[in-house]
Amino acid sequence: MITRRHVIASAIAAPAILRFGPAQAATTLKISHQFPGGTIDKGDFRDRMVRKFAAEISKRSGGELAGEVYPNSSLIKTNAQFSAMRKGALDLSLYPLPYAGGELPETNIGLMPGLVATYDQGMSWKTKPVGKALTDFLADKGILLISWVWQAGGVASRSRPLVLPEDAKGLKVRGGFA
């Protein structure tokens, strides 16, 4: 069975899609994310990145595919996006993978303290055995990683700066693990 995911993967991998017969309307792919909306040139960098990706989909497919961006969880709420992609109800999402930890605990791997110390190290996973294992695991669950993006996390406090681990002593904390 050919799904939209197959179409997306083929369109991105192929330099062009050959067209036979009369022109048809573009297939529109729904791309959801939780970040504030903007334009391709202004606003939250993650939204701009998604809009540039959507433009590239159209360019590389010769207009056969189009990406419609739904920022600020306007199409599907943040926590539901992963399941929606697995079920085929959503085509694409810029989705922090550890958010899927409640459904697939293995996706918390990027949150493990000290495991990914730098952006370079995180990006190197793409070509290392750990990256292959992660992409294979996700593919078995119906999710295809089509772009690797790492974003550093952080900690904050309303009462005092948190610089060292001992600075958090006595504070209630919330983490990314679901």
C-alpha positions in Angstrom: 0.0 0.0 0.0 1.4 3.4 -0.9 0.9 6.0 1.8 1.6 9.7 1.9 4.8 8.9 3.8 6.0 6.9 0.7 5.1 9.9 -1.5 7.0 12.3 0.8 10.1 10.1 0.9 10.1 9.6 -2.8 9.6 13.3 -3.6 12.4 14.4 -1.3 14.8 11.7 -2.6 14.1 12.2 -6.3 15.4 15.3 -8.1 12.1 15.5 -10.0 8.8 13.7 -10.5 7.9 12.9 -14.1 4.5 13.9 -15.1 2.5 11.9 -17.6 -0.9 13.0 -19.0 -2.8 16.1 -18.0 -1.7 18.2 -15.1 -3.3 17.4 -11.7 -3.7 19.4 -8.6 -0.8 19.3 -6.1 -1.1 16.9 -3.2 -1.1 19.0 -0.1 0.8 17.7 2.9 -0.3 18.9 6.3 2.6 20.0 8.5 1.8 20.7 12.1 4.0 22.1 14.9 3.6 23.7 18.3 5.6 26.9 17.8 4.4 30.4 17.1 3.5 31.1 13.5 5.1 33.7 11.3 6.4 33.9 7.7 9.2 32.3 5.8 11.3 35.3 6.8 10.0 36.5 10.2 9.0 34.9 13.4 10.0 31.9 15.4 13.0 30.1 13.8 11.3 26.7 14.0 8.2 28.0 12.1 10.5 29.6 9.5 12.4 26.3 9.2 9.1 24.4 8.5 8.0 27.0 6.0 11.3 26.7 4.1 10.9 23.0 4.2 7.4 23.2 2.7 8.7 25.5 0.0 11.5 23.0 -0.8 9.0 20.2 -1.1 7.1 22.1 -3.8 10.3 23.1 -5.6 11.8 19.6 -5.6 8.5 18.0 -6.7 8.0 20.5 -9.5 4.7 21.6 -7.8 3.3 18.1 -7.5 3.4 18.4 -3.7 2.6 21.3 -1.5 3.1 21.7 2.3 0.5 23.5 4.3 1.9 24.7 7.7 -0.3 24.7 10.8 1.7 26.5 13.5 0.9 26.9 17.2 -0.8 23.4 17.4 -3.7 24.9 15.4 -4.4 21.7 13.5 -3.5 19.0 16.1 -2.5 19.6 19.7 1.1 19.1 20.6 0.9 15.8 22.4 -1.4 14.3 19.9 0.8 15.0 16.8 3.0 11.9 17.2 0.1 9.5 17.4 -1.6 11.3 14.5 1.5 10.7 12.3 1.6 7.1 13.3 -2.1 6.7 12.3 -1.7 8.6 9.1 -3.9 11.5 10.2 -1.0 13.9 10.0 1.7 14.0 7.3 4.6 15.8 8.9 5.5 17.6 12.1 8.4 19.4 13.6 8.1 17.5 16.8 10.5 17.2 19.7 11.0 13.4 19.7 11.2 13.1 23.5 7.6 14.3 23.6 6.6 10.9 22.3 8.1 9.3 25.5 4.7 8.5 26.9 3.9 6.4 23.9 7.4 5.1 23.1 9.8 5.5 26.0 12.8 4.9 23.7 12.2 8.3 22.2 13.5 9.9 25.4 17.1 9.0 24.4 17.9 12.6 23.5 16.9 13.8 27.0 19.3 11.5 28.9 21.5 13.9 30.8 25.0 14.0 29.4 24.4 11.6 26.6 24.3 14.3 24.0 26.7 17.0 25.1 27.0 19.1 21.9 25.1 19.8 18.7 27.9 18.2 16.7 27.6 15.0 18.7 23.8 14.9 18.3 24.1 15.6 14.5 26.7 12.8 14.2 24.1 10.3 15.3 22.6 10.5 11.9 25.5 8.4 10.4 26.3 6.3 13.5 24.9 3.0 14.7 22.8 4.8 17.4 21.1 6.9 14.7 20.5 3.8 12.5 19.0 2.0 15.5 16.8 5.0 16.3 15.6 5.5 12.7 14.9 1.8 12.3 13.0 1.7 15.6 10.8 4.6 14.5 10.3 3.2 11.0 9.0 0.0 12.6 6.5 2.2 14.5 5.4 4.1 11.3 7.5 7.2 11.7 10.2 8.3 9.3 12.8 10.9 10.3 13.3 13.1 7.3 15.4 15.8 9.0 17.8 15.8 11.9 17.5 19.0 14.1 18.9 19.3 17.6 17.7 22.0 20.0 19.3 22.5 23.3 17.1 22.4 26.4 17.5 24.5 29.5 16.5 25.0 33.0 14.9 28.0 34.7 13.8 29.1 38.1 11.6 31.9 39.3 13.5 32.2 42.6 17.2 31.9 41.7 19.7 31.2 39.0 20.4 27.5 38.2 24.0 27.1 37.1 25.2 24.0 39.0 23.3 20.9 39.9 23.3 21.9 43.6 21.5 25.1 42.7 18.4 23.0 42.2 18.4 21.6 45.7 15.0 22.0 47.3 13.2 23.1 44.2 10.4 21.2 42.5 11.4 20.5 38.9 9.6 19.3 35.8 11.4 17.4 33.1 10.7 16.4 29.6 10.1 12.7 30.3 6.4 11.8 29.8 
